[in-house]
Amino acid sequence: MPALVEPGRKVFRSPKPDAARLLAFDLITEVNRNMGYSNLLLPQALGASSLDERDRSLVTELVYGTIRMQGKHDWIIEQISDRAFSEIDAGIVDVLRFGIHQIHEMRIPDHAAVSATVEVARKRLGESKASFVNAALRSVARITKEEWFAPLDLIEDPIEQFSIRYSHPEWIISSYFDLLKDWSEVEQALKINNEPAMPTLVSWPGFSSVKDLVDIGGLPTEFSPYGAHWKGNPGTLDLIKSRKAGVQDEGSQLVAEVFSKAAKGQNWLDMCAGPGGKAALLSSIARGRSISFTANEISNSRADLVRQVVHGDQVLVGDGRELGSMDQKYDAILIDAPCTGLGALRRRPEVRWRRDLKDLRALTQLQRELIASGVSALTPSGVLGYATCSPHLAETTVQVADLLRTFPHLEQISVVPFLPDNLLGADRAGALSLWTHKHGTDAMYLALFRPRSG
């Protein structure tokens, strides 16, 4: 028997968001409101879900894409809202970003994008906020994306225009121009930061080879002798599960490769091992040469991750800034220093929204302290490598100049003799300087040093 409803009264219908969009929105909220990391949260969530491959791809694009482009989406929100952006409820902001991304950046019909997003809003925000979201997204869909962004052509300042169009904070755009000195090249660098990065596998010598990666369907990397690109989820591969190979950007592989070619002696140290990417590769290379390898990591939990991939080599837990005061000295030290991470914006989309110039000042001071410790821990004939996943002048060229001024007994070693023959345009004043738009890698930097002879 049909339910009786009072005349003129609307029947309440329970919200029915699809599982993929609901998961994506929850992850976006976790990243934006609780300082989560998308590259860690997303694989965990997908691994625990029962979604099919199509829905997994949808979740991936919604999470990474929305976070990458949210600066651009926020500009749209400012145009359609009669309230100041800072006064809009945080949940509404995130769900509008999520909806605008589907309307403007994905091949989803506008009506489907709006209705599906409203169902998520009903479930997570409630009916009244969902009504606001519905009206706002309908106003977005009334005109085309091209019409929305036509006014940007009238903005003469390229920093302001590119900040909106390519969804990057202005200080990052300015820092790119400081290095590239060409607005068309800056535009290329910004564009590619918004393109998804294909996973890259790394073979660990003694445990796997590039042939092993190719045999399972990988495409060999262009520059690294250890890598292969992989279409799909690397976590499903037996080589990864058995810890015979890893997942590592080609640029990071090249830093380890160049450092290992320049390194001397029988005792190597990775001072800031992090989750263990470079440490794993360096450990395997060192083992093949009968070299003792040590990794140091300040975090206990991350040190445990390092132990899983260095296959029995020594892992220390402590502040790298204190190693210089210890008795132990090392023949080759890599300082893969904490940095702004501006070189990995394709894979860590939230970084662009979390870093600012205050962070830069604190990080460059930390980098100087780590360098001082590394210099003290180096043997008289040793090699010191300083690396960042950032092209920023303050974290690279300026830091090198400060090092050479502070420690005049050191000299810089050119990386050129250690570079692959086909790697062009990667030398910045004797240091390795990779760019995503030029080399297809993260924008990594590596400078090498040694004590002056005599």
Buried (B, 14 or more C-beta within 10 A) or exposed (E): EEEEEEEEEEEEEEBEBBEBBBBBBBBBBBBBEEEBBBBEBBBEBBEEBEBEEEBBEBBBBBBBBBBBBBBBBBBBBEEBBEEEEEEBEEBBBBBBBBBBBBBBBEEBEBEEBBEBBBBBBBBBBEEEBBEBBBEBBBEBBEEEBEEBBEEBEEBEEBBEBBBBBBBBBBBBBBBBBBBBEEBEBBBBBBBBBBEEBEBBBBBBBEBBBBEBBBEBEBBBBBBBBBBBBBEEBBEEBEBBEEBBBBBBBBBBBBBBBBBBEBBBBEBBBBBBBBBBBBBBBBBBBBBEEEBBBBBBBBEEEBBEBBBEBBBEBEBBBEEBBEBBEEEEBBBBBBBBBBBBBBBBBBBBBBBBBBBEEEEBEEBBEBBBBBBBBBBEBBBEEBBBBBBBBBBBEBBBBEBBEBBBEEBEEBEBBBBEEBBBEEBEEBBBEBBBBBBBBBBBBBBBBBBBBBBEEE
